[in-house]
Amino acid sequence: MTATASNPTWTVTRNEGHPESRILEEILALASASAEADGNPPLSEQTLVNLRSRDSGAPRVLVLTARPGAEAGDDGELAGVAVLSLAAATADTGPESGVLELVVAPDCRGEGVGTALAEAVRAENIPGLKAWSHGNHPAAADLGARFGLKPVRELWRMRLTRAALEEAAPDVVLPEGVRLRAFVPGQDEEAWLETNRAAFAHHPEQGATTLADLRARMAEDWFDREGFLLAERTGEPGLLGFHWTKVHPAVGAHPPMGEVYVVGVAPRAQGSGLGKALTVAGINSLHRRGLQAIMLYVDADNTAAVALYRRLGFTRWDVDVMYSRLEDTPSL
């Protein structure tokens, strides 16, 4: 990487494995500054879990950090980071693949940091690599295009305000014999994992949640078992469904917000109206905690879910876009 009149030289360092605490703190601070500037978290929750995890079953992590180069001193502040969560090659999934998330410090944008990191990622030559752009920032779209990437998936963020909900205020109508209760740590983990796997058997991420993933989230400050609703029928083994809610704390000028974190219904209970009942029950629990706005993520092509959320008063708010390489260009 060479310097130009307007661009400093950026030194990119490769760190394989989970980063040491000092670097992790820098990455979290950089992600927080980016979220404050853009209104979107630049790193997914799963990526943050992967960075913090020391569990042997967690995805392999490759971290590329960019700092001012030799002219400015190698110990300069973190200017950008690229985090790759890598899935090992298996007989079922084929060669190693990975998911990339790239963050540039707000005060270093337009200076070649993203390009330097993208060049370093391309040099890794990871087959089947995909990249997320949270909020689909124009600079990310431009960087993707320059490296031969195209959008392959849209993950909508939809939002519901308390005023919009109160216009409709649907009742929670549970199927006959079904009751809701809160998740009990130390008791419900395996039952929840089994129901989650069945409910999301064809989902590329949610259905693969492990016990280590669950425990990592239960250890987070935001975890509240009272907001983790389980549906069951008396005398019937296992769970019929669940609605796990989440509260995002205020960030700068952005107020706290509730989230429909994940709603799942076991195959044997699908089509019974349980999914809608669980969704409304979780929304009600978030409003009881004082949240004025609630958001959720949903795949744009999940027409049934989008239609349900629209009927409940949710509107499209933002979009995360996954990019993948064009078939006729070198991989990123």
C-alpha positions as CSV (number, residue, x, y, z in Angstrom):
1,M,0.0,0.0,0.0
2,T,1.5,3.3,-1.0
3,A,0.8,6.8,0.2
4,T,-0.7,9.5,-2.0
5,A,-0.9,13.3,-1.5
6,S,-4.3,13.0,0.2
7,N,-4.1,9.5,1.7
8,P,-1.8,8.4,4.4
9,T,-0.3,4.9,4.4
10,W,-2.4,2.4,6.3
11,T,-0.8,-0.6,8.0
12,V,-3.1,-3.6,8.1
13,T,-2.3,-6.2,10.7
14,R,-3.7,-9.8,10.6
15,N,-4.9,-11.3,13.9
16,E,-6.1,-14.8,13.7
17,G,-8.2,-16.1,16.7
18,H,-10.0,-14.1,19.3
19,P,-8.4,-10.7,19.8
20,E,-6.6,-9.8,23.0
21,S,-8.6,-7.6,25.4
22,R,-6.9,-4.4,24.4
23,I,-7.7,-4.8,20.7
24,L,-11.2,-6.0,21.5
25,E,-11.8,-2.9,23.6
26,E,-10.6,-0.8,20.6
27,I,-12.9,-2.6,18.2
28,L,-15.9,-2.1,20.5
29,A,-15.2,1.6,20.9
30,L,-14.8,1.9,17.1
31,A,-18.1,0.1,16.6
32,S,-19.8,2.4,19.2
33,A,-18.5,5.5,17.4
34,S,-19.7,4.2,14.1
35,A,-23.2,3.4,15.4
36,E,-23.5,6.9,16.9
37,A,-22.5,8.5,13.6
38,D,-24.6,6.3,11.4
39,G,-27.6,5.2,13.5
40,N,-26.8,1.6,12.7
41,P,-24.6,-1.0,14.6
42,P,-21.8,-1.9,12.2
43,L,-21.2,-5.3,13.7
44,S,-23.9,-7.9,14.2
45,E,-24.6,-9.4,17.6
46,Q,-23.3,-12.8,16.4
47,T,-20.0,-11.2,15.4
48,L,-19.7,-9.6,18.8
49,V,-20.4,-13.0,20.4
50,N,-17.8,-14.6,18.2
51,L,-15.2,-11.9,19.1
52,R,-15.7,-12.4,22.8
53,S,-16.1,-16.2,22.9
54,R,-13.4,-18.5,24.0
55,D,-15.6,-21.6,23.4
56,S,-14.0,-24.2,21.2
57,G,-17.2,-24.6,19.2
58,A,-17.4,-20.9,18.2
59,P,-16.6,-19.9,14.6
60,R,-13.0,-19.2,13.7
61,V,-12.4,-15.5,13.7
62,L,-9.9,-13.5,11.6
63,V,-9.5,-9.8,12.5
64,L,-7.7,-7.3,10.2
65,T,-7.0,-3.9,11.8
66,A,-5.9,-0.7,10.0
67,R,-3.8,1.9,11.7
68,P,-1.7,4.9,10.5
69,G,1.4,3.5,8.8
70,A,5.1,4.1,9.1
71,E,4.9,7.9,8.4
72,A,2.4,8.5,11.3
73,G,3.8,5.8,13.6
74,D,2.5,2.2,13.9
75,D,0.9,2.8,17.3
76,G,-1.7,5.1,16.0
77,E,-5.4,4.8,16.9
78,L,-7.5,2.2,15.2
79,A,-8.8,3.6,11.9
80,G,-10.7,0.5,10.8
81,V,-11.4,-3.2,11.3
82,A,-12.5,-6.1,9.2
83,V,-13.9,-9.1,11.1
84,L,-14.3,-12.4,9.3
85,S,-16.3,-15.2,11.0
86,L,-15.1,-18.3,9.2
87,A,-17.0,-21.6,9.0
88,A,-14.9,-24.7,8.7
89,A,-15.2,-26.9,5.6
90,T,-17.5,-29.9,6.1
91,A,-18.9,-32.7,3.9
92,D,-22.3,-31.0,4.1
93,T,-21.3,-27.3,3.5
94,G,-18.3,-27.8,1.3
95,P,-15.2,-25.5,1.4
96,E,-14.5,-23.0,4.2
97,S,-16.6,-20.0,3.9
98,G,-17.0,-16.8,5.8
99,V,-19.0,-13.6,6.6
100,L,-17.3,-10.2,6.6
101,E,-18.1,-7.0,8.4
102,L,-16.0,-4.0,7.9
103,V,-15.9,-0.8,9.9
104,V,-14.1,2.5,9.3
105,A,-13.8,5.2,12.0
106,P,-16.0,8.2,11.2
107,D,-13.1,10.6,11.2
108,C,-11.1,8.4,8.9
109,R,-13.6,7.9,6.1
110,G,-12.7,8.8,2.5
111,E,-9.0,8.3,3.2
112,G,-8.6,4.8,1.8
113,V,-9.0,2.8,5.0
114,G,-11.9,0.7,3.6
115,T,-9.9,0.0,0.4
116,A,-6.8,-1.1,2.4
117,L,-8.9,-3.5,4.5
118,A,-10.8,-4.9,1.5
119,E,-7.5,-5.5,-0.3
120,A,-6.2,-7.5,2.7
121,V,-9.5,-9.5,2.8
122,R,-9.2,-10.3,-0.9
123,A,-5.7,-11.5,-0.3
124,E,-7.1,-14.2,2.1
125,N,-8.8,-15.7,-1.0
126,I,-11.7,-17.2,1.0
127,P,-14.2,-19.0,-1.2
128,G,-17.9,-18.2,-0.9
129,L,-17.2,-15.1,1.2
130,K,-20.2,-12.8,1.9
131,A,-20.2,-9.3,3.4
132,W,-22.9,-7.5,5.4
133,S,-23.5,-3.8,5.0
134,H,-25.6,-2.7,8.0
135,G,-27.8,0.2,6.9
136,N,-26.4,-0.2,3.4
137,H,-24.2,2.9,3.7
138,P,-23.5,4.4,0.2
139,A,-19.7,4.0,0.9
140,A,-20.2,0.3,1.5
141,A,-22.2,-0.1,-1.6
142,D,-19.5,1.7,-3.6
143,L,-16.7,-0.4,-2.0
144,G,-18.6,-3.6,-2.8
145,A,-19.1,-2.6,-6.4
146,R,-15.4,-1.8,-6.9
147,F,-14.5,-5.3,-5.6
148,G,-17.0,-7.1,-7.7
149,L,-19.8,-7.7,-5.2
150,K,-23.5,-7.6,-5.7
151,P,-26.5,-7.6,-3.3
152,V,-27.8,-11.1,-2.6
153,R,-30.0,-10.7,0.4
154,E,-32.0,-7.9,2.1
155,L,-32.7,-8.0,5.8
156,W,-35.3,-5.4,6.7
157,R,-35.5,-3.5,9.9
158,M,-39.1,-2.7,10.7
159,R,-40.3,-0.4,13.4
160,L,-43.5,0.0,15.4
161,T,-44.3,3.0,17.6
162,R,-46.5,2.8,20.6
163,A,-49.0,5.2,19.0
164,A,-49.3,3.0,15.9
165,L,-49.9,-0.1,18.0
166,E,-52.6,1.5,20.1
167,E,-54.6,2.2,17.0
168,A,-55.0,-1.5,16.4
169,A,-54.1,-3.0,19.8
170,P,-54.9,-6.7,18.9
171,D,-55.7,-9.1,21.7
172,V,-53.4,-12.0,22.6
173,V,-55.5,-15.0,21.5
174,L,-53.7,-18.3,22.4
175,P,-54.7,-21.7,21.0
176,E,-56.8,-23.7,23.4
177,G,-54.8,-25.2,26.3
178,V,-51.7,-23.1,25.6
179,R,-50.1,-20.9,28.3
180,L,-47.2,-18.5,28.4
181,R,-44.5,-18.3,31.0
182,A,-41.0,-16.9,31.4
183,F,-37.8,-18.8,30.5
184,V,-36.1,-20.4,33.5
185,P,-32.3,-20.5,33.3
186,G,-30.9,-23.9,34.2
187,Q,-34.1,-25.6,33.2
188,D,-35.2,-24.6,29.7
189,E,-32.0,-24.4,27.7
190,E,-32.2,-27.8,26.0
191,A,-36.0,-27.6,25.3
192,W,-35.5,-24.1,23.8
193,L,-32.6,-25.3,21.6
194,E,-34.7,-28.2,20.3
195,T,-37.7,-26.0,19.5
196,N,-35.4,-23.4,17.9
197,R,-33.7,-26.0,15.7
198,A,-37.1,-27.3,14.5
199,A,-38.7,-23.9,14.0
200,F,-35.7,-22.6,12.0
201,A,-34.6,-25.8,10.3
202,H,-34.1,-23.9,7.0
203,H,-32.7,-20.6,8.4
204,P,-29.0,-20.1,7.7
205,E,-28.2,-18.6,11.0
206,Q,-30.9,-18.9,13.7
207,G,-31.4,-22.6,13.3
208,A,-27.7,-23.2,14.0
209,T,-27.7,-21.6,17.5
210,T,-25.8,-23.7,20.0
211,L,-25.8,-24.0,23.7
212,A,-22.7,-21.9,23.8
213,D,-24.4,-19.2,21.7
214,L,-27.4,-19.2,24.1
215,R,-25.3,-19.0,27.2
216,A,-23.3,-16.2,25.7
217,R,-26.5,-14.2,25.2
218,M,-27.8,-15.0,28.6
219,A,-24.5,-13.5,30.0
220,E,-25.1,-10.2,28.3
221,D,-26.3,-7.2,30.3
222,W,-29.5,-7.0,28.3
223,F,-30.8,-10.5,29.0
224,D,-34.0,-10.5,31.0
225,R,-35.7,-13.9,31.5
226,E,-39.1,-12.1,32.1
227,G,-38.9,-10.9,28.5
228,F,-38.2,-14.4,27.2
229,L,-41.7,-15.9,26.8
230,L,-42.2,-19.7,26.3
231,A,-45.5,-21.3,25.1
232,E,-46.4,-24.7,26.3
233,R,-49.5,-26.9,26.7
234,T,-50.2,-28.5,30.1
235,G,-49.4,-32.3,30.0
236,E,-47.6,-32.1,26.7
237,P,-43.8,-32.4,26.6
238,G,-41.6,-29.8,25.0
239,L,-42.3,-26.2,23.9
240,L,-44.7,-25.1,21.3
241,G,-43.0,-21.7,20.6
242,F,-41.3,-18.7,22.1
243,H,-40.8,-15.0,21.8
244,W,-37.5,-13.7,23.0
245,T,-37.5,-9.9,23.4
246,K,-34.6,-7.5,23.9
247,V,-34.1,-3.9,25.0
248,H,-31.4,-1.8,23.3
249,P,-30.0,0.9,25.7
250,A,-29.9,4.5,24.7
251,V,-26.9,5.4,22.5
252,G,-26.1,9.1,22.5
253,A,-29.1,10.9,21.1
254,H,-30.8,7.7,20.2
255,P,-33.4,6.6,22.9
256,P,-33.7,3.0,24.1
257,M,-35.6,0.7,21.9
258,G,-37.3,-2.7,22.2
259,E,-36.8,-5.5,19.8
260,V,-38.8,-8.5,18.7
261,Y,-35.5,-10.5,19.0
262,V,-36.8,-13.9,17.7
263,V,-40.2,-15.5,17.5
264,G,-40.3,-19.3,16.8
265,V,-43.1,-21.8,16.5
266,A,-42.6,-25.6,16.6
267,P,-43.7,-27.3,13.4
268,R,-46.5,-29.1,15.2
269,A,-48.0,-25.7,16.3
270,Q,-47.6,-23.8,13.1
271,G,-50.8,-22.6,11.5
272,S,-52.6,-22.3,14.8
273,G,-52.3,-18.6,15.3
274,L,-49.6,-19.1,18.0
275,G,-47.0,-17.0,16.1
276,K,-49.2,-13.9,16.1
277,A,-50.2,-14.4,19.7
278,L,-46.5,-14.7,20.8
279,T,-45.6,-11.6,18.8
280,V,-48.3,-9.5,20.3
281,A,-47.6,-10.8,23.8
282,G,-43.9,-9.9,23.5
283,I,-44.7,-6.4,22.1
284,N,-47.1,-5.9,25.1
285,S,-44.3,-6.9,27.5
286,L,-41.9,-4.4,25.9
287,H,-44.4,-1.6,26.2
288,R,-45.1,-2.4,29.8
289,R,-41.4,-1.8,30.3
290,G,-41.8,1.8,29.0
291,L,-40.4,1.3,25.4
292,Q,-42.0,3.8,23.0
293,A,-40.6,2.1,19.9
294,I,-40.0,-1.5,18.9
295,M,-38.0,-2.9,16.0
296,L,-37.3,-6.3,14.4
297,Y,-35.3,-7.9,11.6
298,V,-37.0,-9.9,8.9
299,D,-35.8,-11.2,5.5
300,A,-37.4,-9.1,2.7
301,D,-38.5,-12.2,0.9
302,N,-40.3,-13.7,3.9
303,T,-43.6,-12.4,2.6
304,A,-45.8,-14.1,5.2
305,A,-43.8,-12.6,8.1
306,V,-43.7,-9.1,6.5
307,A,-47.4,-9.2,5.9
308,L,-48.1,-10.1,9.6
309,Y,-45.8,-7.4,10.9
310,R,-47.4,-4.8,8.6
311,R,-50.9,-5.8,9.9
312,L,-49.5,-5.2,13.4
313,G,-48.4,-1.7,12.4
314,F,-44.7,-2.2,11.7
315,T,-43.3,-0.2,8.8
316,R,-40.0,-0.6,7.0
317,W,-37.4,1.5,8.7
318,D,-34.0,0.5,7.4
319,V,-32.2,-2.4,5.6
320,D,-29.1,-4.5,6.0
321,V,-27.7,-5.9,2.7
322,M,-25.6,-8.9,2.2
323,Y,-23.1,-8.8,-0.7
324,S,-21.4,-11.6,-2.5
325,R,-19.0,-11.7,-5.4
326,L,-20.0,-11.7,-9.0
327,E,-19.3,-15.0,-10.7
328,D,-17.0,-13.5,-13.3
329,T,-14.7,-11.6,-11.0
330,P,-12.0,-12.6,-8.5
331,S,-13.3,-13.3,-5.0
332,L,-13.1,-10.6,-2.4
